[in-house]
Amino acid sequence: MAKQPRRNYSNATVAALMTLARGGCYAPRCGTPTVRIIDDKPVLNLDIAHVRALNSDGKRYDPSWSVEERYSFANLMLLCNVHHKRIDGAGGGKCTVQILEQWKRAREADGQDALAGLNSLTEARLVTMIQEAQEAYVDRLGPLLGAIAQQMPELASLVKVLKSDIDDQRRRPPGVSEETTWMAL
């Protein structure tokens, strides 16, 4: 029996997958988040899945692809445990390379455009981009929190605390805290 390749992903590949996943499983309409907080620690909540199988006995194995190509970013996506089992399990034959590549393209489309402009990225520009992203997120979150508070008055005090924390975050100097940096790793 041939020796199977050992799974080994570069930090850059994992970081790119996490970034381009935009917070969730690559499967369409799946809301499973990429990270969960368990015992106050961030934990990767998704599996790295192969479009073309890494091993010769796997679904969608393509012998014309080298081991390096099978490990490459172009062949990888993040899937929740349920979708990973579905594409590689008994009914996985329905999930073709073309379907999985479509999922990958759809999930990464917006992020790829954003990453294309990183060639001349300075630290100051990165800080500005992070602040803009945070502000856009807070702007989308604000009305939702208000609606939740109206529908569930018992959560109103929690919403007020959250809003206060968000406002405090906006007043902090630019940059990313050490805690946030560690959560992203």
N, CA, C and O atoms as a DFTB+ gen file, in Angstrom:
740 C
 N C O
     1  1       0.842      -1.180       0.000
     2  2       0.000       0.000       0.000
     3  2       0.887       1.243       0.000
     4  3       1.839       1.334       0.775
     5  1       0.572       2.190      -0.867
     6  2       1.350       3.416      -0.989
     7  2       1.165       4.281       0.251
     8  3       0.082       4.341       0.832
     9  1       2.237       4.941       0.639
    10  2       2.184       5.843       1.789
    11  2       1.338       7.060       1.425
    12  3       1.555       7.686       0.387
    13  1       0.377       7.392       2.281
    14  2      -0.508       8.529       2.044
    15  2       0.182       9.809       2.504
    16  3       0.896       9.799       3.507
    17  1      -0.024      10.913       1.782
    18  2       0.579      12.189       2.199
    19  2       0.066      12.621       3.573
    20  3      -1.103      12.426       3.906
    21  1       0.961      13.206       4.357
    22  2       0.591      13.731       5.669
    23  2       0.004      15.122       5.468
    24  3       0.531      15.923       4.696
    25  1      -1.083      15.399       6.162
    26  2      -1.733      16.705       6.026
    27  2      -0.850      17.779       6.653
    28  3      -0.447      17.685       7.812
    29  1      -0.564      18.801       5.849
    30  2       0.327      19.857       6.288
    31  2      -0.006      21.120       5.500
    32  3       0.270      21.204       4.303
    33  1      -0.596      22.094       6.171
    34  2      -1.024      23.321       5.515
    35  2      -0.194      24.474       6.041
    36  3       0.056      24.571       7.243
    37  1       0.227      25.338       5.153
    38  2       1.004      26.498       5.592
    39  2       0.104      27.454       6.365
    40  3      -1.114      27.468       6.192
    41  1       0.734      28.252       7.223
    42  2      -0.021      29.267       7.967
    43  2      -0.692      30.243       7.018
    44  3      -1.812      30.690       7.266
    45  1      -0.005      30.574       5.929
    46  2      -0.577      31.505       4.960
    47  2      -1.827      30.924       4.314
    48  3      -2.802      31.643       4.095
    49  1      -1.809      29.635       4.008
    50  2      -2.976      28.990       3.402
    51  2      -4.157      29.006       4.368
    52  3      -5.279      29.334       3.983
    53  1      -3.897      28.654       5.613
    54  2      -4.972      28.650       6.619
    55  2      -5.504      30.069       6.821
    56  3      -6.714      30.271       6.923
    57  1      -4.604      31.046       6.878
    58  2      -5.034      32.440       7.051
    59  2      -5.886      32.899       5.870
    60  3      -6.898      33.573       6.063
    61  1      -5.487      32.543       4.656
    62  2      -6.264      32.928       3.475
    63  2      -7.637      32.275       3.496
    64  3      -8.637      32.926       3.193
    65  1      -7.696      30.995       3.850
    66  2      -8.993      30.315       3.922
    67  2      -9.891      30.979       4.959
    68  3     -11.072      31.213       4.702
    69  1      -9.332      31.282       6.130
    70  2     -10.115      31.920       7.191
    71  2     -10.605      33.297       6.748
    72  3     -11.749      33.668       7.010
    73  1      -9.749      34.040       6.088
    74  2     -10.117      35.382       5.636
    75  2     -11.210      35.320       4.588
    76  3     -12.218      36.020       4.682
    77  1     -11.001      34.475       3.586
    78  2     -11.936      34.431       2.468
    79  2     -13.216      33.668       2.788
    80  3     -14.199      33.784       2.056
    81  1     -13.221      32.899       3.858
    82  2     -14.445      32.201       4.273
    83  2     -15.496      33.205       4.743
    84  3     -16.687      32.897       4.783
    85  1     -15.047      34.402       5.095
    86  2     -15.934      35.464       5.559
    87  2     -16.843      34.992       6.695
    88  3     -18.029      35.318       6.743
    89  1     -16.259      34.223       7.596
    90  2     -16.971      33.864       8.810
    91  2     -17.750      32.574       8.785
    92  3     -18.331      32.207       9.806
    93  1     -17.794      31.859       7.664
    94  2     -18.621      30.657       7.653
    95  2     -18.199      29.588       6.666
    96  3     -17.300      29.770       5.845
    97  1     -18.880      28.483       6.782
    98  2     -18.707      27.324       5.907
    99  2     -18.891      27.748       4.455
   100  3     -19.739      28.588       4.154
   101  1     -18.094      27.166       3.551
   102  2     -18.174      27.506       2.133
   103  2     -19.455      26.984       1.474
   104  3     -19.828      27.462       0.402
   105  1     -20.126      26.028       2.086
   106  2     -21.344      25.481       1.478
   107  2     -22.410      26.578       1.397
   108  3     -22.597      27.336       2.348
   109  1     -23.102      26.659       0.267
   110  2     -24.127      27.694       0.114
   111  2     -25.191      27.625       1.220
   112  3     -25.646      26.545       1.597
   113  1     -25.564      28.772       1.715
   114  2     -26.630      28.930       2.713
   115  2     -26.333      28.218       4.041
   116  3     -27.256      27.975       4.818
   117  1     -25.086      27.886       4.312
   118  2     -24.732      27.276       5.599
   119  2     -24.287      28.389       6.534
   120  3     -23.447      29.212       6.172
   121  1     -24.833      28.414       7.703
   122  2     -24.502      29.470       8.657
   123  2     -23.497      29.066       9.717
   124  3     -23.296      29.804      10.681
   125  1     -22.863      27.915       9.566
   126  2     -21.916      27.466      10.578
   127  2     -20.701      28.401      10.618
   128  3     -20.048      28.601       9.594
   129  1     -20.390      28.975      11.787
   130  2     -19.281      29.929      11.878
   131  2     -17.915      29.248      11.831
   132  3     -17.778      28.082      12.202
   133  1     -16.906      29.990      11.372
   134  2     -15.556      29.448      11.281
   135  2     -14.918      29.251      12.650
   136  3     -14.100      28.351      12.838
   137  1     -15.292      30.087      13.593
   138  2     -14.699      30.022      14.928
   139  2     -15.809      30.034      15.967
   140  3     -16.792      30.763      15.835
   141  1     -15.641      29.223      16.997
   142  2     -16.551      29.243      18.156
   143  2     -15.711      29.510      19.393
   144  3     -14.526      29.178      19.435
   145  1     -16.326      30.106      20.391
   146  2     -15.645      30.334      21.661
   147  2     -16.072      29.202      22.602
   148  3     -17.249      29.065      22.936
   149  1     -15.105      28.409      23.014
   150  2     -15.349      27.289      23.917
   151  2     -14.410      27.455      25.107
   152  3     -13.196      27.565      24.938
   153  1     -14.976      27.474      26.303
   154  2     -14.210      27.709      27.528
   155  2     -13.377      28.987      27.405
   156  3     -12.203      29.019      27.773
   157  1     -14.011      30.037      26.878
   158  2     -13.397      31.359      26.723
   159  2     -12.203      31.379      25.774
   160  3     -11.382      32.294      25.833
   161  1     -12.100      30.380      24.899
   162  2     -11.002      30.338      23.937
   163  2     -11.561      30.127      22.538
   164  3     -12.481      29.332      22.348
   165  1     -10.997      30.849      21.543
   166  2     -11.453      30.633      20.170
   167  2     -10.984      29.274      19.656
   168  3      -9.828      28.894      19.843
   169  1     -11.890      28.551      19.008
   170  2     -11.591      27.229      18.477
   171  2     -12.053      27.187      17.025
   172  3     -13.174      27.590      16.714
   173  1     -11.183      26.695      16.130
   174  2     -11.557      26.538      14.736
   175  2     -12.720      25.561      14.663
   176  3     -12.630      24.443      15.171
   177  1     -13.796      25.973      14.042
   178  2     -15.041      25.218      14.033
   179  2     -15.296      24.513      12.704
   180  3     -16.322      23.852      12.542
   181  1     -14.374      24.645      11.754
   182  2     -14.575      24.049      10.442
   183  2     -13.391      23.165      10.079
   184  3     -12.311      23.281      10.659
   185  1     -13.611      22.276       9.106
   186  2     -12.562      21.395       8.609
   187  2     -11.993      21.948       7.316
   188  3     -12.705      22.569       6.526
   189  1     -10.708      21.721       7.105
   190  2     -10.121      22.023       5.800
   191  2     -10.466      20.837       4.902
   192  3     -10.085      19.699       5.175
   193  1     -11.189      21.128       3.834
   194  2     -11.643      20.086       2.907
   195  2     -10.963      20.269       1.556
   196  3     -10.601      21.378       1.165
   197  1     -10.800      19.155       0.858
   198  2     -10.162      19.160      -0.467
   199  2     -11.213      19.067      -1.559
   200  3     -12.122      18.239      -1.493
   201  1     -11.082      19.921      -2.560
   202  2     -11.939      19.817      -3.735
   203  2     -11.600      18.497      -4.436
   204  3     -12.484      17.683      -4.703
   205  1     -10.329      18.301      -4.725
   206  2      -9.829      17.027      -5.260
   207  2      -9.155      16.333      -4.094
   208  3      -8.326      16.942      -3.417
   209  1      -9.482      15.086      -3.842
   210  2      -9.007      14.366      -2.665
   211  2      -7.487      14.370      -2.567
   212  3      -6.781      14.341      -3.576
   213  1      -7.005      14.406      -1.338
   214  2      -5.575      14.347      -1.079
   215  2      -5.051      12.932      -1.349
   216  3      -3.973      12.755      -1.916
   217  1      -5.821      11.946      -0.939
   218  2      -5.393      10.551      -1.040
   219  2      -6.096       9.828      -2.184
   220  3      -7.207      10.186      -2.576
   221  1      -5.436       8.818      -2.701
   222  2      -5.948       8.094      -3.873
   223  2      -7.267       7.388      -3.610
   224  3      -8.007       7.110      -4.554
   225  1      -7.582       7.091      -2.356
   226  2      -8.849       6.420      -2.054
   227  2      -9.972       7.406      -1.724
   228  3     -11.066       6.991      -1.341
   229  1      -9.710       8.700      -1.869
   230  2     -10.697       9.720      -1.526
   231  2     -11.599      10.088      -2.687
   232  3     -11.309       9.788      -3.845
   233  1     -12.702      10.746      -2.349
   234  2     -13.643      11.244      -3.362
   235  2     -12.957      12.320      -4.208
   236  3     -12.202      13.146      -3.694
   237  1     -13.224      12.292      -5.469
   238  2     -12.750      13.290      -6.429
   239  2     -11.222      13.304      -6.561
   240  3     -10.644      14.344      -6.878
   241  1     -10.564      12.169      -6.322
   242  2      -9.115      12.088      -6.477
   243  2      -8.747      12.262      -7.946
   244  3      -9.368      11.669      -8.828
   245  1      -7.739      13.076      -8.192
   246  2      -7.276      13.318      -9.561
   247  2      -5.781      13.010      -9.610
   248  3      -4.972      13.794      -9.114
   249  1      -5.407      11.869     -10.206
   250  2      -3.992      11.477     -10.221
   251  2      -3.101      12.435     -11.008
   252  3      -1.878      12.393     -10.873
   253  1      -3.699      13.294     -11.826
   254  2      -2.883      14.249     -12.587
   255  2      -2.428      15.418     -11.714
   256  3      -1.557      16.186     -12.121
   257  1      -3.001      15.562     -10.527
   258  2      -2.594      16.619      -9.605
   259  2      -1.500      16.094      -8.687
   260  3      -1.620      15.002      -8.131
   261  1      -0.434      16.871      -8.529
   262  2       0.651      16.490      -7.626
   263  2       0.199      16.674      -6.171
   264  3      -0.836      17.286      -5.906
   265  1       0.980      16.140      -5.247
   266  2       0.678      16.322      -3.826
   267  2       0.660      17.814      -3.492
   268  3      -0.210      18.276      -2.754
   269  1       1.615      18.562      -4.033
   270  2       1.673      20.010      -3.774
   271  2       0.406      20.707      -4.281
   272  3      -0.130      21.588      -3.610
   273  1      -0.064      20.315      -5.454
   274  2      -1.287      20.918      -5.998
   275  2      -2.496      20.558      -5.136
   276  3      -3.395      21.375      -4.938
   277  1      -2.507      19.329      -4.629
   278  2      -3.638      18.922      -3.782
   279  2      -3.632      19.665      -2.451
   280  3      -4.690      19.849      -1.849
   281  1      -2.454      20.097      -1.977
   282  2      -2.340      20.901      -0.762
   283  2      -2.530      22.387      -1.028
   284  3      -2.647      23.176      -0.091
   285  1      -2.561      22.765      -2.280
   286  2      -2.578      24.184      -2.621
   287  2      -3.892      24.853      -2.222
   288  3      -4.935      24.212      -2.092
   289  1      -3.798      26.155      -2.037
   290  2      -4.968      26.952      -1.691
   291  2      -6.105      26.728      -2.698
   292  3      -7.274      26.664      -2.317
   293  1      -5.755      26.611      -3.972
   294  2      -6.772      26.453      -5.024
   295  2      -7.613      25.198      -4.840
   296  3      -8.715      25.118      -5.382
   297  1      -7.124      24.224      -4.096
   298  2      -7.826      22.955      -3.918
   299  2      -8.479      22.826      -2.542
   300  3      -9.006      21.766      -2.206
   301  1      -8.449      23.882      -1.753
   302  2      -8.930      23.792      -0.375
   303  2     -10.091      24.741      -0.111
   304  3     -10.227      25.786      -0.748
   305  1     -10.922      24.344       0.847
   306  2     -12.022      25.180       1.325
   307  2     -12.310      24.799       2.767
   308  3     -11.875      23.747       3.236
   309  1     -13.038      25.647       3.466
   310  2     -13.460      25.343       4.836
   311  2     -14.908      24.886       4.812
   312  3     -15.778      25.565       4.266
   313  1     -15.155      23.727       5.410
   314  2     -16.513      23.200       5.492
   315  2     -16.830      22.816       6.924
   316  3     -15.954      22.366       7.663
   317  1     -18.080      22.994       7.313
   318  2     -18.514      22.510       8.614
   319  2     -18.439      20.984       8.590
   320  3     -18.358      20.374       7.524
   321  1     -18.465      20.389       9.752
   322  2     -18.347      18.939       9.851
   323  2     -19.425      18.219       9.054
   324  3     -19.150      17.207       8.410
   325  1     -20.646      18.733       9.092
   326  2     -21.762      18.096       8.380
   327  2     -21.525      18.115       6.874
   328  3     -21.675      17.087       6.214
   329  1     -21.156      19.272       6.319
   330  2     -20.920      19.346       4.877
   331  2     -19.672      18.568       4.461
   332  3     -19.637      17.981       3.380
   333  1     -18.652      18.564       5.316
   334  2     -17.448      17.793       4.992
   335  2     -17.789      16.302       4.900
   336  3     -17.361      15.616       3.972
   337  1     -18.556      15.815       5.861
   338  2     -18.966      14.405       5.812
   339  2     -19.861      14.134       4.612
   340  3     -19.792      13.061       4.012
   341  1     -20.696      15.097       4.263
   342  2     -21.615      14.910       3.141
   343  2     -20.850      14.791       1.823
   344  3     -21.158      13.920       1.010
   345  1     -19.855      15.658       1.603
   346  2     -19.151      15.611       0.315
   347  2     -18.193      14.434       0.213
   348  3     -17.900      13.963      -0.886
   349  1     -17.703      13.956       1.356
   350  2     -16.750      12.847       1.332
   351  2     -17.357      11.516       1.766
   352  3     -16.672      10.493       1.756
   353  1     -18.628      11.518       2.144
   354  2     -19.281      10.297       2.615
   355  2     -19.929       9.493       1.502
   356  3     -19.603       9.645       0.325
   357  1     -20.846       8.640       1.902
   358  2     -21.489       7.701       0.972
   359  2     -22.163       8.389      -0.208
   360  3     -22.080       7.890      -1.330
   361  1     -22.820       9.507       0.008
   362  2     -23.492      10.210      -1.082
   363  2     -22.630      11.277      -1.727
   364  3     -23.124      12.081      -2.518
   365  1     -21.350      11.292      -1.398
   366  2     -20.449      12.344      -1.862
   367  2     -20.194      12.369      -3.354
   368  3     -19.658      13.349      -3.872
   369  1     -20.565      11.318      -4.052
   370  2     -20.367      11.285      -5.495
   371  2     -21.140      12.370      -6.220
   372  3     -20.781      12.755      -7.333
   373  1     -22.194      12.862      -5.598
   374  2     -22.993      13.934      -6.206
   375  2     -22.265      15.277      -6.151
   376  3     -22.573      16.190      -6.917
   377  1     -21.306      15.387      -5.246
   378  2     -20.550      16.627      -5.096
   379  2     -19.311      16.548      -5.981
   380  3     -18.263      16.056      -5.561
   381  1     -19.441      17.021      -7.170
   382  2     -18.371      16.960      -8.156
   383  2     -17.345      18.065      -7.918
   384  3     -17.582      18.999      -7.151
   385  1     -16.219      17.943      -8.582
   386  2     -15.204      18.990      -8.535
   387  2     -15.820      20.313      -8.984
   388  3     -15.561      21.355      -8.384
   389  1     -16.631      20.272     -10.034
   390  2     -17.233      21.501     -10.562
   391  2     -18.138      22.165      -9.525
   392  3     -18.117      23.387      -9.380
   393  1     -18.926      21.380      -8.811
   394  2     -19.815      21.943      -7.788
   395  2     -18.995      22.576      -6.669
   396  3     -19.279      23.695      -6.241
   397  1     -17.975      21.855      -6.195
   398  2     -17.164      22.386      -5.096
   399  2     -16.363      23.616      -5.528
   400  3     -16.191      24.545      -4.738
   401  1     -15.876      23.635      -6.755
   402  2     -15.198      24.831      -7.247
   403  2     -16.160      26.014      -7.335
   404  3     -15.769      27.158      -7.105
   405  1     -17.410      25.733      -7.666
   406  2     -18.425      26.795      -7.696
   407  2     -18.641      27.343      -6.283
   408  3     -18.719      28.558      -6.099
   409  1     -18.737      26.463      -5.286
   410  2     -18.871      26.913      -3.899
   411  2     -17.686      27.801      -3.522
   412  3     -17.857      28.862      -2.922
   413  1     -16.491      27.356      -3.880
   414  2     -15.267      28.089      -3.540
   415  2     -15.263      29.463      -4.203
   416  3     -14.991      30.467      -3.545
   417  1     -15.560      29.514      -5.486
   418  2     -15.590      30.802      -6.202
   419  2     -16.616      31.751      -5.575
   420  3     -16.335      32.931      -5.366
   421  1     -17.795      31.228      -5.283
   422  2     -18.861      32.068      -4.728
   423  2     -18.467      32.629      -3.358
   424  3     -18.693      33.806      -3.077
   425  1     -17.883      31.788      -2.517
   426  2     -17.522      32.227      -1.165
   427  2     -16.378      33.233      -1.192
   428  3     -16.373      34.185      -0.411
   429  1     -15.414      33.033      -2.079
   430  2     -14.203      33.839      -2.073
   431  2     -14.246      35.060      -2.986
   432  3     -13.334      35.886      -2.947
   433  1     -15.274      35.187      -3.795
   434  2     -15.307      36.221      -4.840
   435  2     -15.006      37.615      -4.308
   436  3     -14.081      38.267      -4.792
   437  1     -15.755      38.078      -3.337
   438  2     -15.567      39.439      -2.832
   439  2     -14.202      39.600      -2.165
   440  3     -13.533      40.619      -2.339
   441  1     -13.803      38.600      -1.413
   442  2     -12.527      38.671      -0.705
   443  2     -11.332      38.672      -1.624
   444  3     -10.338      39.339      -1.335
   445  1     -11.397      37.943      -2.728
   446  2     -10.282      37.915      -3.678
   447  2     -10.035      39.309      -4.235
   448  3      -8.887      39.733      -4.372
   449  1     -11.109      40.020      -4.554
   450  2     -10.966      41.387      -5.069
   451  2     -10.306      42.286      -4.029
   452  3      -9.456      43.113      -4.361
   453  1     -10.703      42.117      -2.772
   454  2     -10.129      42.943      -1.709
   455  2      -8.648      42.613      -1.503
   456  3      -7.835      43.514      -1.295
   457  1      -8.299      41.336      -1.560
   458  2      -6.907      40.943      -1.361
   459  2      -6.010      41.381      -2.515
   460  3      -4.808      41.571      -2.328
   461  1      -6.579      41.541      -3.689
   462  2      -5.778      41.928      -4.856
   463  2      -5.103      43.274      -4.643
   464  3      -4.048      43.534      -5.221
   465  1      -5.695      44.128      -3.828
   466  2      -5.128      45.451      -3.588
   467  2      -4.112      45.493      -2.464
   468  3      -3.684      46.581      -2.077
   469  1      -3.714      44.360      -1.929
   470  2      -2.809      44.348      -0.783
   471  2      -1.333      44.480      -1.161
   472  3      -0.488      44.570      -0.270
   473  1      -1.003      44.495      -2.423
   474  2       0.401      44.563      -2.828
   475  2       1.112      45.772      -2.241
   476  3       2.243      45.651      -1.770
   477  1       0.484      46.911      -2.258
   478  2       1.120      48.136      -1.766
   479  2       0.550      48.549      -0.416
   480  3       0.519      49.735      -0.086
   481  1       0.107      47.582       0.353
   482  2      -0.524      47.866       1.638
   483  2       0.500      48.326       2.665
   484  3       1.502      47.656       2.910
   485  1       0.231      49.472       3.255
   486  2       1.065      49.973       4.344
   487  2       0.351      49.683       5.657
   488  3      -0.839      49.368       5.677
   489  1       1.093      49.795       6.751
   490  2       0.485      49.572       8.058
   491  2      -0.646      50.573       8.314
   492  3      -1.685      50.210       8.864
   493  1      -0.446      51.810       7.922
   494  2      -1.471      52.841       8.114
   495  2      -2.728      52.502       7.313
   496  3      -3.844      52.644       7.812
   497  1      -2.541      52.053       6.070
   498  2      -3.694      51.690       5.237
   499  2      -4.416      50.484       5.823
   500  3      -5.645      50.423       5.791
   501  1      -3.658      49.517       6.363
   502  2      -4.272      48.345       6.985
   503  2      -5.124      48.761       8.186
   504  3      -6.235      48.259       8.361
   505  1      -4.613      49.670       9.007
   506  2      -5.372      50.162      10.160
   507  2      -6.666      50.807       9.685
   508  3      -7.729      50.569      10.258
   509  1      -6.578      51.619       8.646
   510  2      -7.769      52.282       8.101
   511  2      -8.771      51.247       7.580
   512  3      -9.973      51.370       7.816
   513  1      -8.274      50.227       6.871
   514  2      -9.165      49.192       6.338
   515  2      -9.874      48.434       7.465
   516  3     -11.066      48.142       7.371
   517  1      -9.131      48.120       8.530
   518  2      -9.731      47.417       9.668
   519  2     -10.791      48.291      10.325
   520  3     -11.872      47.808      10.663
   521  1     -10.485      49.587      10.510
   522  2     -11.461      50.494      11.109
   523  2     -12.717      50.598      10.241
   524  3     -13.835      50.585      10.758
   525  1     -12.534      50.702       8.934
   526  2     -13.686      50.785       8.030
   527  2     -14.526      49.516       8.104
   528  3     -15.755      49.579       8.104
   529  1     -13.862      48.365       8.166
   530  2     -14.592      47.102       8.257
   531  2     -15.359      47.013       9.570
   532  3     -16.509      46.575       9.593
   533  1     -14.719      47.430      10.667
   534  2     -15.393      47.408      11.965
   535  2     -16.598      48.342      11.964
   536  3     -17.666      47.981      12.460
   537  1     -16.432      49.528      11.413
   538  2     -17.529      50.488      11.376
   539  2     -18.684      49.977      10.520
   540  3     -19.848      50.139      10.888
   541  1     -18.374      49.366       9.393
   542  2     -19.431      48.808       8.539
   543  2     -20.174      47.700       9.272
   544  3     -21.395      47.585       9.164
   545  1     -19.430      46.882      10.021
   546  2     -20.057      45.797      10.782
   547  2     -20.969      46.364      11.866
   548  3     -22.101      45.910      12.037
   549  1     -20.467      47.362      12.599
   550  2     -21.261      47.974      13.673
   551  2     -22.488      48.654      13.094
   552  3     -23.571      48.577      13.675
   553  1     -22.334      49.318      11.955
   554  2     -23.470      49.983      11.326
   555  2     -24.557      48.979      10.959
   556  3     -25.743      49.287      11.079
   557  1     -24.171      47.777      10.512
   558  2     -25.163      46.740      10.181
   559  2     -25.735      46.109      11.441
   560  3     -26.891      45.686      11.461
   561  1     -24.921      46.044      12.497
   562  2     -25.335      45.388      13.727
   563  2     -26.299      46.246      14.548
   564  3     -27.204      45.714      15.191
   565  1     -26.114      47.561      14.531
   566  2     -26.920      48.466      15.351
   567  2     -28.413      48.290      15.195
   568  3     -29.091      48.048      16.193
   569  1     -28.968      48.399      13.987
   570  2     -30.417      48.239      13.824
   571  2     -30.919      46.853      14.249
   572  3     -32.021      46.716      14.780
   573  1     -30.100      45.842      14.009
   574  2     -30.493      44.487      14.405
   575  2     -30.604      44.382      15.920
   576  3     -31.547      43.784      16.437
   577  1     -29.642      44.964      16.629
   578  2     -29.684      44.927      18.090
   579  2     -30.912      45.673      18.618
   580  3     -31.554      45.237      19.573
   581  1     -31.226      46.803      17.982
   582  2     -32.415      47.543      18.395
   583  2     -33.680      46.726      18.212
   584  3     -34.547      46.726      19.086
   585  1     -33.798      46.032      17.094
   586  2     -34.980      45.197      16.829
   587  2     -35.068      44.057      17.831
   588  3     -36.156      43.720      18.298
   589  1     -33.931      43.464      18.162
   590  2     -33.931      42.370      19.141
   591  2     -34.395      42.892      20.494
   592  3     -35.198      42.250      21.171
   593  1     -33.890      44.053      20.884
   594  2     -34.271      44.628      22.176
   595  2     -35.761      44.925      22.234
   596  3     -36.385      44.746      23.281
   597  1     -36.349      45.382      21.115
   598  2     -37.779      45.668      21.087
   599  2     -38.602      44.389      21.192
   600  3     -39.632      44.363      21.865
   601  1     -38.150      43.338      20.534
   602  2     -38.892      42.074      20.543
   603  2     -38.704      41.311      21.854
   604  3     -39.589      40.565      22.272
   605  1     -37.566      41.496      22.494
   606  2     -37.268      40.773      23.734
   607  2     -36.774      41.767      24.778
   608  3     -35.567      41.945      24.948
   609  1     -37.703      42.414      25.477
   610  2     -37.314      43.459      26.435
   611  2     -36.300      42.993      27.476
   612  3     -35.493      43.788      27.958
   613  1     -36.339      41.697      27.826
   614  2     -35.388      41.204      28.827
   615  2     -33.942      41.300      28.334
   616  3     -33.008      41.269      29.136
   617  1     -33.758      41.418      27.017
   618  2     -32.409      41.556      26.464
   619  2     -31.988      43.017      26.318
   620  3     -30.858      43.306      25.924
   621  1     -32.892      43.928      26.635
   622  2     -32.593      45.347      26.433
   623  2     -31.347      45.782      27.195
   624  3     -30.532      46.536      26.665
   625  1     -31.191      45.315      28.428
   626  2     -30.012      45.727      29.202
   627  2     -28.739      45.147      28.582
   628  3     -27.704      45.812      28.559
   629  1     -28.810      43.930      28.087
   630  2     -27.651      43.331      27.426
   631  2     -27.291      44.113      26.162
   632  3     -26.115      44.330      25.869
   633  1     -28.306      44.528      25.428
   634  2     -28.074      45.302      24.210
   635  2     -27.413      46.635      24.562
   636  3     -26.525      47.097      23.844
   637  1     -27.843      47.254      25.664
   638  2     -27.243      48.520      26.084
   639  2     -25.762      48.337      26.426
   640  3     -24.927      49.166      26.065
   641  1     -25.446      47.245      27.123
   642  2     -24.042      46.965      27.456
   643  2     -23.244      46.734      26.176
   644  3     -22.140      47.258      26.030
   645  1     -23.794      45.956      25.255
   646  2     -23.115      45.686      23.996
   647  2     -22.898      46.972      23.212
   648  3     -21.818      47.191      22.663
   649  1     -23.907      47.815      23.159
   650  2     -23.796      49.091      22.449
   651  2     -22.714      49.952      23.089
   652  3     -21.939      50.601      22.387
   653  1     -22.659      49.961      24.411
   654  2     -21.631      50.713      25.117
   655  2     -20.240      50.183      24.776
   656  3     -19.313      50.959      24.543
   657  1     -20.100      48.857      24.747
   658  2     -18.805      48.265      24.385
   659  2     -18.410      48.628      22.959
   660  3     -17.243      48.909      22.685
   661  1     -19.383      48.622      22.056
   662  2     -19.103      48.986      20.663
   663  2     -18.676      50.447      20.584
   664  3     -17.727      50.780      19.875
   665  1     -19.369      51.313      21.306
   666  2     -19.008      52.727      21.299
   667  2     -17.609      52.939      21.887
   668  3     -16.842      53.763      21.388
   669  1     -17.274      52.186      22.959
   670  2     -15.933      52.273      23.535
   671  2     -14.888      51.847      22.507
   672  3     -13.831      52.467      22.391
   673  1     -15.189      50.801      21.774
   674  2     -14.257      50.301      20.752
   675  2     -14.009      51.367      19.685
   676  3     -12.884      51.532      19.216
   677  1     -15.055      52.080      19.309
   678  2     -14.907      53.123      18.284
   679  2     -14.038      54.275      18.771
   680  3     -13.388      54.939      17.963
   681  1     -14.015      54.525      20.092
   682  2     -13.235      55.636      20.642
   683  2     -11.773      55.261      20.883
   684  3     -10.950      56.145      21.119
   685  1     -11.436      53.989      20.831
   686  2     -10.059      53.557      21.073
   687  2      -9.161      53.992      19.929
   688  3      -9.618      54.222      18.809
   689  1      -7.864      54.101      20.235
   690  2      -6.941      54.472      19.156
   691  2      -6.913      53.387      18.087
   692  3      -7.220      52.226      18.357
   693  1      -6.539      53.779      16.867
   694  2      -6.517      52.802      15.782
   695  2      -5.551      51.668      16.085
   696  3      -4.577      51.826      16.822
   697  1      -5.850      50.537      15.500
   698  2      -5.003      49.365      15.656
   699  2      -5.818      48.187      16.128
   700  3      -7.023      48.280      16.362
   701  1      -5.135      47.096      16.258
   702  2      -5.775      45.853      16.668
   703  2      -5.179      45.455      18.003
   704  3      -3.959      45.439      18.170
   705  1      -6.049      45.132      18.958
   706  2      -5.561      44.756      20.276
   707  2      -4.845      43.415      20.217
   708  3      -5.044      42.626      19.294
   709  1      -3.999      43.172      21.233
   710  2      -3.283      41.896      21.303
   711  2      -4.280      40.741      21.392
   712  3      -4.073      39.693      20.780
   713  1      -5.361      40.930      22.152
   714  2      -6.380      39.884      22.297
   715  2      -7.011      39.550      20.947
   716  3      -7.195      38.377      20.621
   717  1      -7.338      40.567      20.171
   718  2      -7.929      40.347      18.849
   719  2      -6.941      39.632      17.939
   720  3      -7.324      38.741      17.181
   721  1      -5.683      40.017      18.012
   722  2      -4.655      39.376      17.187
   723  2      -4.574      37.895      17.499
   724  3      -4.527      37.075      16.583
   725  1      -4.557      37.535      18.775
   726  2      -4.461      36.122      19.165
   727  2      -5.697      35.350      18.717
   728  3      -5.593      34.183      18.339
   729  1      -6.861      35.987      18.756
   730  2      -8.089      35.301      18.312
   731  2      -8.036      34.998      16.825
   732  3      -8.601      34.001      16.374
   733  1      -7.362      35.849      16.055
   734  2      -7.304      35.658      14.606
   735  2      -6.328      34.560      14.217
   736  3      -6.414      34.021      13.113
   737  1      -5.408      34.222      15.098
   738  2      -4.409      33.198      14.756
   739  2      -4.926      31.803      14.898
   740  3      -4.196      30.845      14.645
